[in-house]
Amino acid sequence: MNKKELISFVFDWTKLFLMALAIVIPVRIMLFQPFVVSGASMDPNFHDADYLIIDEMTYKLREPERQEVIVFKYPLNPSYKYIKRIIGLPGEKIEIKEGEIFITKDNETVKLEEAYLSEEVKEEWKRNVDFSVELALDQYFVMGDNRNYSSDSRSWGPVPKKNIVGKVFVKLSLFDFLSNLLNLKNNYGQT
């Protein structure tokens, strides 16, 4: 390779690298962010060490919705990020009675149905202490899916909207991968 070809080669690769950076950096900074789950507060839906991609753009286009799983800056120490499920929306009253959640807005009360909770969690949670809170117009009430083992809005209060980083977009789970691998192994050769 002569000097002219080498310069052309280096120039082409440099140009390709800079174009890739021009695409990847804005996407990483403005649209998506990685997050690793730490702890068991979201079991059985999200496990310790699950790798998540957080969508940071959606909530710039619309408001967060009930039962979406979000990542947010912990209200008591914003340097920490937590993952929880949205239970209560701004302006609502949230009441917990014998493990059931009731939401009141505009003098209408509804019981929250939670299909994502395991039967074991539902049964254990019935012994939970009654709780009530009214949310301001910029606050969200969040809880972990593993209710008896979750530090959430019941203990440290609502999450201000400004603390919400984004919603879970993709989950890459070692637990799910290994379960599927074992399932394939167990099913191999069966008719």
C-alpha positions as CSV (number, residue, x, y, z in Angstrom):
1,M,0.0,0.0,0.0
2,N,1.5,3.3,-1.0
3,K,1.3,6.5,0.9
4,K,-1.6,7.9,-1.1
5,E,-3.7,4.7,-0.6
6,L,-2.8,4.7,3.2
7,I,-4.0,8.3,3.6
8,S,-7.2,7.5,1.6
9,F,-7.8,4.4,3.8
10,V,-7.3,6.4,7.1
11,F,-9.5,9.3,5.8
12,D,-12.3,6.9,4.9
13,W,-12.2,5.1,8.3
14,T,-12.0,8.4,10.1
15,K,-15.0,9.7,8.2
16,L,-17.0,6.5,8.9
17,F,-16.1,6.7,12.6
18,L,-17.1,10.3,12.9
19,M,-20.4,9.6,11.1
20,A,-21.1,6.7,13.5
21,L,-20.4,9.0,16.5
22,A,-22.7,11.7,15.0
23,I,-25.5,9.1,15.0
24,V,-24.7,7.2,18.2
25,I,-24.0,10.1,20.6
26,P,-27.3,12.0,20.0
27,V,-29.3,8.8,20.2
28,R,-27.6,7.8,23.5
29,I,-27.9,11.3,25.0
30,M,-31.4,12.2,23.9
31,L,-33.3,9.0,23.2
32,F,-32.1,5.9,25.0
33,Q,-30.2,5.1,28.2
34,P,-28.9,1.8,29.6
35,F,-30.0,0.8,33.1
36,V,-29.2,-2.3,35.2
37,V,-31.7,-3.6,37.7
38,S,-30.3,-3.9,41.2
39,G,-32.4,-5.8,43.8
40,A,-35.6,-7.8,44.0
41,S,-38.3,-5.0,44.3
42,M,-39.6,-5.7,40.8
43,D,-39.6,-9.5,40.9
44,P,-41.0,-11.5,39.2
45,N,-41.2,-9.1,36.2
46,F,-37.7,-7.6,36.4
47,H,-34.8,-9.4,38.1
48,D,-31.5,-8.4,39.7
49,A,-28.9,-7.8,36.9
50,D,-31.5,-7.4,34.1
51,Y,-30.1,-5.0,31.5
52,L,-32.7,-2.5,30.3
53,I,-32.8,0.2,27.6
54,I,-34.8,3.2,28.8
55,D,-36.8,5.3,26.3
56,E,-36.2,9.0,27.3
57,M,-38.2,10.5,24.4
58,T,-41.7,9.2,24.9
59,Y,-42.5,11.4,28.0
60,K,-41.4,14.5,26.0
61,L,-44.3,13.7,23.6
62,R,-46.9,12.5,26.1
63,E,-47.6,12.1,29.8
64,P,-46.6,8.9,31.7
65,E,-49.4,6.4,32.1
66,R,-50.6,4.2,34.9
67,Q,-48.9,0.8,35.1
68,E,-45.9,1.8,32.9
69,V,-42.6,0.8,34.4
70,I,-40.3,3.8,34.7
71,V,-36.8,4.7,35.8
72,F,-36.5,7.8,37.8
73,K,-34.1,9.8,40.1
74,Y,-34.8,8.8,43.7
75,P,-36.5,11.8,45.3
76,L,-34.4,11.7,48.5
77,N,-31.1,11.4,46.6
78,P,-31.2,12.2,42.9
79,S,-27.8,10.6,42.3
80,Y,-29.6,7.2,42.6
81,K,-32.0,5.8,39.9
82,Y,-34.8,3.5,40.8
83,I,-37.2,1.3,38.7
84,K,-40.8,1.1,39.7
85,R,-44.3,0.9,38.3
86,I,-46.6,3.9,38.1
87,I,-49.7,3.4,40.2
88,G,-51.0,6.9,40.8
89,L,-51.2,9.9,38.4
90,P,-51.1,13.6,39.2
91,G,-54.1,14.9,41.1
92,E,-55.3,11.5,42.2
93,K,-55.9,10.1,45.7
94,I,-54.4,6.6,46.3
95,E,-55.8,4.4,49.0
96,I,-54.4,0.9,49.9
97,K,-56.8,-1.3,52.0
98,E,-56.0,-5.0,52.7
99,G,-53.7,-5.2,49.7
100,E,-56.1,-3.6,47.3
101,I,-55.4,-0.3,45.6
102,F,-58.2,2.3,45.1
103,I,-57.8,5.4,43.0
104,T,-60.0,8.4,43.3
105,K,-60.2,11.3,40.9
106,D,-63.1,13.7,40.4
107,N,-65.1,11.9,43.1
108,E,-65.0,8.6,41.2
109,T,-63.2,5.7,42.9
110,V,-62.0,2.6,41.0
111,K,-60.1,-0.5,42.2
112,L,-56.8,-1.0,40.3
113,E,-56.5,-4.4,38.6
114,E,-52.9,-5.7,38.6
115,A,-52.5,-8.7,36.4
116,Y,-48.7,-8.3,36.5
117,L,-48.5,-9.3,40.2
118,S,-47.9,-12.9,41.1
119,E,-50.5,-14.8,43.2
120,E,-47.9,-15.2,45.9
121,V,-47.3,-11.4,46.1
122,K,-51.1,-10.7,46.1
123,E,-51.6,-13.1,49.0
124,E,-48.7,-11.8,51.1
125,W,-49.6,-8.3,50.4
126,K,-53.1,-8.6,51.8
127,R,-51.5,-8.2,55.3
128,N,-50.2,-4.8,54.3
129,V,-50.9,-1.8,56.4
130,D,-53.6,0.6,55.1
131,F,-52.3,3.7,53.4
132,S,-53.6,6.9,51.8
133,V,-52.0,9.8,49.9
134,E,-53.2,12.6,47.7
135,L,-50.9,13.6,44.8
136,A,-50.1,17.1,43.6
137,L,-50.4,18.0,39.9
138,D,-46.8,17.1,39.2
139,Q,-46.5,13.9,41.3
140,Y,-46.6,10.2,40.5
141,F,-47.2,7.3,43.0
142,V,-44.9,4.4,42.2
143,M,-44.5,0.9,43.7
144,G,-42.4,-2.2,43.1
145,D,-44.1,-5.4,41.9
146,N,-42.6,-7.3,44.8
147,R,-44.7,-5.3,47.2
148,N,-43.5,-6.6,50.6
149,Y,-39.8,-6.1,49.6
150,S,-40.0,-2.8,47.8
151,S,-38.9,0.7,48.9
152,D,-41.3,2.9,47.1
153,S,-43.7,5.8,47.3
154,R,-45.3,4.2,50.4
155,S,-42.1,4.9,52.4
156,W,-40.5,8.0,50.8
157,G,-43.4,9.7,49.0
158,P,-44.4,10.5,45.4
159,V,-42.0,11.1,42.5
160,P,-42.0,14.5,41.0
161,K,-42.4,14.5,37.2
162,K,-39.1,16.2,36.7
163,N,-37.4,13.1,38.3
164,I,-38.7,10.7,35.7
165,V,-35.9,9.6,33.3
166,G,-38.0,7.4,31.0
167,K,-39.9,4.2,30.5
168,V,-38.5,0.7,30.1
169,F,-38.2,0.1,26.4
170,V,-36.3,-3.2,26.2
171,K,-35.4,-5.8,28.8
172,L,-32.4,-8.1,28.2
173,S,-32.5,-10.6,31.0
174,L,-29.9,-13.2,31.9
175,F,-32.6,-14.9,34.0
176,D,-35.0,-15.2,31.0
177,F,-32.1,-16.3,28.7
178,L,-31.1,-19.1,31.1
179,S,-34.8,-20.2,31.6
180,N,-35.3,-20.4,27.9
181,L,-32.1,-22.3,27.5
182,L,-33.1,-24.8,30.1
183,N,-36.6,-25.1,28.6
184,L,-35.1,-25.8,25.2
185,K,-32.8,-28.4,26.7
186,N,-35.7,-30.1,28.6
187,N,-37.9,-30.0,25.4
188,Y,-35.3,-31.3,23.1
189,G,-36.3,-34.7,21.6
190,Q,-39.7,-34.8,23.1
191,T,-42.7,-35.5,20.9
